[in-house]
């Protein structure tokens, strides 16, 4: 029997391309940490939303580095997991992201702002991503608040 999205909706997390790239590339400095997080989330049957813009960013970055065929293989294997679900961003999330983008430093991308707005919209403080801005804005890697409790 296949587990559906609705059956796993006990907790949601938002993924950033930094977390996904670390998970897919075994030479990445955060690969081990990303793999452990993904394994834990899979065991817990948690839903990890990938905003569609994050998927596009990840495909572009990895496509340039590894070629389209390899990246398609990476992404197809990622999306076969019931843990990861690609979801379009809402108009509200995009507008909120623009407001965040307006007030952040030049080093922060619009996509990072969208990830934070998407997380706010979905009521989560957990972002599967390794960018410093997430921690600075009060978000955490999945599992951090449970370990502290």
HELIX and SHEET records of a PDB file:
HELIX    1   1 UNK A    6  UNK A    8  5                                   3    
HELIX    2   2 UNK A   17  UNK A   24  1                                   8    
HELIX    3   3 UNK A   31  UNK A   44  1                                  14    
HELIX    4   4 UNK A   52  UNK A   66  1                                  15    
HELIX    5   5 UNK A   68  UNK A   79  1                                  12    
HELIX    6   6 UNK A   91  UNK A  103  1                                  13    
HELIX    7   7 UNK A  110  UNK A  121  1                                  12    
HELIX    8   8 UNK A  132  UNK A  136  1                                   5    
HELIX    9   9 UNK A  144  UNK A  148  1                                   5    
SHEET    1   A 4 UNK A  84  UNK A  87  0                                        
SHEET    2   A 4 UNK A  47  UNK A  51  1                                        
SHEET    3   A 4 UNK A  12  UNK A  15  1                                        
SHEET    4   A 4 UNK A 127  UNK A 128  1                                        
END                                                                             
